[in-house]
C-alpha cells in the first residue's frame, strides 16, 4: 500500500524489503520455538506468527501466487476474487497484531498500577491483562476480517461503462468508420469527471480493419499514463484493445487499507489499556491489599511467621529465573510468598481447632502440632484465656435436666391433650390433610391453634394461657371481610406448617426455637391483610406501600403487627426464651414471613436448586436410601448438611412459603373450596380496579377468568416448580406431589365439563398436553 501511494514504477525494491522481513519472521519463529519451546511452540502466538510469515509470500511479485487465484490484471476485473485475496492476506497477518498488547507495559502510567508491589497479585494481574487483551484483540480482528465476507458473494459493484464504450466503438468501426474519431472524443469526455480514464485505444494485431479506421488509430488520451504497470487495466473487444488508468482509485484503496490497519491497532491498544486499568482496579489493588493484610495478621498471631515469610521469599527469588513466554516469572512461583505463608497458618489454626475440642488447656499438650512453637502455644492459650466461652452465649435447645422444667412440660402436654379432648378435636384429624378450618367451630379451631404452638412440637416451656391470650389478639387482627386472607386461612397454613415439620423430621436439623418461631409465623403471617395485593397497594400509593417503600409492603406489615402484639408481656409467647433465643426467633419470623411474598418465589426456587447442587451427592444418596427404608429421613449426612446456617434459614423460609401455596396439594374437595375463595377475593379487587379506572390484573376480572383454567395454570407455573424442587431435598413430601398432579387432572375435568362455550379440539389438546407433562415430570422424579 505504501509503494502504491509512493507511485513506485515497480515492486523490485519492495520485493527486497519483503524478502528481508520474511527472513526475520522465520528467524524469530525459529528462535522462539527453540528458546521457549514449552510455552511458545504450538501456542496461539506460534500459529499466528506462522500464518503471518506465510502470508508475506502472497506479496512477493516474483512468486506471483495470486495468479493461481485468478490474479494479475484479471483479478482487477473480478471483484469477488480481489475481496477474497485481500481478506485472506489480512486475516493471515492480523494475528501478529495481537503482539501489540505486549507493548502496554512500556506505555506511560502502565508500570505502576500495582502501587509498586511486585507480589503475586501483580503477576497474576499481568497475566490476566495479557490474556484478556489478546482475546479482545482477536475479537476486533475477527470482526474487521469477517464482516466483509457477508458482502463478498453479493453481486459485485462493477463499472460496465468501459466494456459498453468499447462495444460502441466496435459498432462504429463496422457501421460508420468515418465517425470513429468523433466517438473517441466523446469516449474521453465521458470519463473527464471520473478518477479513472482511458489512456489509449489500439487495434488488435489480428483485426482486419479498413484504412479509414487504421488512419485514426492508435488513439492516446491527453491525461497521461501511470508510473506503475499494475495501475493499468486492459479491456478487450473483437477488434480493439483499450487501457484504463486506475492509479488514483488504487491509491485511495491503499489509503483505506492503511487506515484499516491503524484503526485495528488503535482499537486493540485502546481497549487493552482500558482492560488493564479495570483489572487493576477490580483485581490487583484489592487482592494486593488482602494478601498484605493476611501477612500482617499472620505475623501478629505467630511471631515465627516472619522467618517463614523470609524463607519463602528466598525460595521465590531462587526460582525467579524460570520464565514463561516473555521471560516473566510464573504466577505460581510468585504466589508462594503469600499462599505458602497462609497455608502454614491455616494448618496451625485447623490443628488448634481440632485439639481445642478437648478443652482450652489441651493446646500445649497436643502432639499433632509439631510446627507450633512454645511462644505460639502461649499466645493462643492467652487468646482463650482472654475470651472465655460462656454457656449462656451458646444457642442450645437441649432440655434442661431440671426436674421442675420436666414436670412443667409434662403438665403442659396434658393440658393440650385435655383441650383437644374437650373441644372434640382428634389427633387423627390433625395429622391428616383432610382438615378444613372452614368446617370447624370456634372451639375446635382454638384448640387446634393452641396445639400447633404446643411444646410437643418444639420442647419449649410455654404456658397455655399465654398462648391462648396471644391467639385471641392475633385472631382479632385478621380482617373478617376478606374471603380468603382471614383467620381460617391462618389456621390452615399453621396446620400445614405443623404437618411439614412432623413429616420431614425437622427435629433432626432445626432447633426447637426454629420450629416454634415457624409455628408462630404461620399463625400471624397474613395478619392485617386487607384483601388487596402488593401491586395494587403500590399502584394506588396506599399508606402501607408508602410506609415500607413499596418493598413487600404487606409482608412487612404482617411482621410489624406480629411484633407489636409480642411487645405486650401478657401476649409475648417468646417471653420464656433467653435473649439469644428470642433474637433468633425474631429473625426466623421476619425471614419466613417476608419470604411469603410471591415476588421472591422463583428466587427461592433458584436458591434451593443451587444449594441442592452443592450438596447433591449427599442428598441424592439420601433419596436412594429412602427407597429401601422410608423411616431413614434424614440420613446422618443429610442432617449435618441441613444443620448448616444457610440451609436452616432456607428450609424455614421454604416450609412457610410452601404451606402458604399449599391449597393445590390438599385433597381436591378441600383444595376446590380454597381456590374458589381466593378467586372471589381477586374478583373483589378487580371490581375496585375497574371502579378506579385502573388496569385490571390478570386474575382479577370476574368476567374473563375461567376458574378451573386458572387453577391448572397456578399449579403448572407456580406450585409445580416449587414442589418439584422441594421434594428433591425433602423426599418425604413425595405424596404431596402426587396429590398436586391428581388435582391438576381433576381441574382439567372440571374445565371440560363447566367451560362455556365448549372448548375447541385445539384447546382441549393443548390442555391435555399440559396436564400430561406434569404427570410425566412426577413419574420421572419418583421412579
Rosetta blueprint (number, residue, H / E / L):
1 X L
2 X H
3 X H
4 X H
5 X H
6 X L
7 X L
8 X L
9 X L
10 X L
11 X L
12 X H
13 X H
14 X H
15 X H
16 X H
17 X H
18 X H
19 X H
20 X H
21 X H
22 X H
23 X H
24 X H
25 X H
26 X H
27 X H
28 X H
29 X H
30 X H
31 X H
32 X H
33 X H
34 X H
35 X H
36 X L
37 X H
38 X H
39 X H
40 X H
41 X L
42 X L
43 X L
44 X H
45 X H
46 X H
47 X H
48 X H
49 X H
50 X H
51 X H
52 X H
53 X H
54 X H
55 X H
56 X H
57 X H
58 X H
59 X H
60 X L
61 X L
62 X L
63 X L
64 X L
65 X H
66 X H
67 X H
68 X H
69 X H
70 X L
71 X L
72 X H
73 X H
74 X H
75 X H
76 X H
77 X L
78 X L
79 X H
80 X H
81 X H
82 X H
83 X H
84 X H
85 X H
86 X H
87 X H
88 X H
89 X H
90 X H
91 X H
92 X H
93 X H
94 X H
95 X H
96 X H
97 X H
98 X H
99 X H
100 X H
101 X H
102 X H
103 X H
104 X H
105 X H
106 X H
107 X L
108 X L
109 X L
110 X L
111 X L
112 X L
113 X L
114 X L
115 X L
116 X L
117 X L
118 X L
119 X L
120 X H
121 X H
122 X H
123 X H
124 X H
125 X H
126 X H
127 X H
128 X H
129 X H
130 X H
131 X H
132 X H
133 X H
134 X H
135 X H
136 X H
137 X H
138 X H
139 X H
140 X H
141 X H
142 X H
143 X H
144 X H
145 X H
146 X H
147 X H
148 X H
149 X H
150 X H
151 X H
152 X L
153 X L
154 X L
155 X L
156 X L
157 X L
158 X L
159 X L
160 X L
161 X H
162 X H
163 X H
164 X H
165 X H
166 X H
167 X H
168 X H
169 X H
170 X H
171 X H
172 X H
173 X H
174 X H
175 X H
176 X L
177 X H
178 X H
179 X H
180 X H
181 X H
182 X H
183 X H
184 X H
185 X H
186 X H
187 X H
188 X H
189 X H
190 X H
191 X L
192 X L
193 X L
194 X L
195 X L
196 X L
197 X E
198 X E
199 X E
200 X E
201 X E
202 X E
203 X E
204 X L
205 X L
206 X L
207 X L
208 X L
209 X L
210 X L
211 X H
212 X H
213 X H
214 X H
215 X H
216 X H
217 X L
218 X L
219 X E
220 X E
221 X L
222 X L
223 X L
224 X L
225 X L
226 X L
227 X L
228 X L
229 X H
230 X H
231 X H
232 X E
233 X E
234 X E
235 X E
236 X E
237 X L
238 X L
239 X L
240 X E
241 X E
242 X E
243 X E
244 X E
245 X E
246 X L
247 X H
248 X H
249 X H
250 X H
251 X H
252 X H
253 X H
254 X H
255 X H
256 X H
257 X H
258 X H
259 X H
260 X H
261 X H
262 X H
263 X H
264 X H
265 X H
266 X H
267 X H
268 X H
269 X H
270 X H
271 X H
272 X H
273 X H
274 X H
275 X H
276 X H
277 X H
278 X H
279 X H
280 X H
281 X H
282 X H
283 X H
284 X H
285 X H
286 X H
287 X H
288 X H
289 X H
290 X H
291 X H
292 X H
293 X H
294 X H
295 X H
296 X H
297 X H
298 X H
299 X H
300 X H
301 X H
302 X L
303 X L
304 X L
305 X H
306 X H
307 X H
308 X H
309 X H
310 X H
311 X H
312 X H
313 X H
314 X H
315 X H
316 X H
317 X H
318 X H
319 X L
320 X L
321 X L
322 X L
323 X L
324 X L
325 X L
326 X L
327 X L
328 X L
329 X L
330 X L
331 X H
332 X H
333 X H
334 X H
335 X L
336 X H
337 X H
338 X H
339 X H
340 X H
341 X H
342 X H
343 X H
344 X H
345 X H
346 X H
347 X H
348 X H
349 X H
350 X H
351 X H
352 X H
353 X H
354 X H
355 X H
356 X H
357 X L
358 X L
359 X L
360 X H
361 X H
362 X H
363 X H
364 X H
365 X H
366 X L
367 X L
368 X L
369 X L
370 X L
371 X L
372 X L
373 X L
374 X H
375 X H
376 X H
377 X H
378 X H
379 X H
380 X H
381 X H
382 X H
383 X H
384 X H
385 X H
386 X H
387 X L
388 X L
389 X L
390 X L
391 X H
392 X H
393 X H
394 X L
395 X L
396 X L
397 X L
398 X L
399 X L
400 X L
401 X L
402 X L
403 X H
404 X H
405 X H
406 X H
407 X H
408 X H
409 X H
410 X H
411 X H
412 X H
413 X H
414 X H
415 X H
416 X H
417 X H
418 X H
419 X H
420 X H
421 X H
422 X H
423 X H
424 X L
425 X L
426 X L
427 X H
428 X H
429 X H
430 X H
431 X L
432 X L
433 X L
434 X L
435 X L
436 X L
437 X H
438 X H
439 X H
440 X L
441 X L
442 X H
443 X H
444 X H
445 X H
446 X H
447 X H
448 X H
449 X H
450 X H
451 X H
452 X H
453 X L
454 X L
455 X H
456 X H
457 X H
458 X L
459 X L
460 X L
461 X L
462 X L
463 X L
464 X H
465 X H
466 X H
467 X H
468 X H
469 X H
470 X H
471 X H
472 X H
473 X H
474 X H
475 X H
476 X H
477 X H
478 X L
479 X L
480 X L
481 X L
482 X L
483 X L
484 X L
485 X L
486 X L
487 X H
488 X H
489 X H
490 X H
491 X H
492 X H
493 X H
494 X H
495 X H
496 X H
497 X H
498 X H
499 X H
500 X H
501 X H
502 X H
503 X H
504 X L
505 X L
506 X H
507 X H
508 X H
509 X L
510 X L
511 X L
512 X H
513 X H
514 X H
515 X H
516 X H
517 X H
518 X H
519 X H
520 X H
521 X H
522 X H
523 X H
524 X H
525 X L
526 X L
527 X L
528 X L
529 X L
530 X L
531 X L
532 X L
533 X L
534 X H
535 X H
536 X H
537 X H
538 X H
539 X H
540 X L
541 X L
542 X L
543 X H
544 X H
545 X H
546 X H
547 X H
548 X L
549 X L
550 X L
551 X L
552 X L
553 X H
554 X H
555 X H
556 X H
557 X H
558 X H
559 X H
560 X H
561 X H
562 X H
563 X H
564 X H
565 X H
566 X H
567 X L
568 X L
569 X L
570 X L
571 X L
572 X L
573 X L
574 X L
575 X L
576 X L
577 X L
578 X L
579 X H
580 X H
581 X H
582 X H
583 X H
584 X H
585 X H
586 X H
587 X H
588 X H
589 X H
590 X H
591 X H
592 X H
593 X H
594 X H
595 X L
596 X L
597 X L
598 X H
599 X H
600 X H
601 X H
602 X H
603 X H
604 X H
605 X H
606 X H
607 X H
608 X H
609 X H
610 X H
611 X H
612 X H
613 X H
614 X H
615 X L
616 X H
617 X H
618 X H
619 X H
620 X H
621 X H
622 X H
623 X H
624 X H
625 X H
626 X H
627 X L
628 X L
629 X L
630 X L
631 X L
632 X L
633 X L
634 X L
635 X L
636 X H
637 X H
638 X H
639 X H
640 X H
641 X H
642 X H
643 X L
644 X L
645 X H
646 X H
647 X H
648 X H
649 X H
650 X H
651 X H
652 X H
653 X H
654 X H
655 X H
656 X H
657 X H
658 X H
659 X H
660 X H
661 X L
662 X H
663 X H
664 X H
665 X H
666 X L
667 X L
668 X H
669 X H
670 X H
671 X H
672 X H
673 X H
674 X H
675 X H
676 X H
677 X H
678 X H
679 X H
680 X H
681 X H
682 X H
683 X H
684 X H
685 X H
686 X H
687 X H
688 X H
689 X H
690 X H
691 X H
692 X L
693 X L
694 X L
695 X L
696 X L
697 X L
698 X H
699 X H
700 X H
701 X L
702 X L
703 X L
704 X L
705 X L
706 X L
707 X H
708 X H
709 X H
710 X H
711 X H
712 X H
713 X H
714 X H
715 X H
716 X H
717 X H
718 X H
719 X H
720 X H
721 X H
722 X H
723 X H
724 X H
725 X H
726 X H
727 X H
728 X H
729 X H
730 X L
731 X H
732 X H
733 X H
734 X H
735 X H
736 X H
737 X H
738 X H
739 X H
740 X H
741 X H
742 X H
743 X H
744 X H
745 X H
746 X H
747 X H
748 X H
749 X H
750 X H
751 X H
752 X H
753 X H
754 X H
755 X L
756 X L
757 X L
758 X L
759 X L
760 X L
761 X H
762 X H
763 X H
764 X H
765 X H
766 X H
767 X H
768 X H
769 X H
770 X H
771 X H
772 X H
773 X H
774 X H
775 X H
776 X H
777 X H
778 X H
779 X H
780 X H
781 X H
782 X H
783 X L
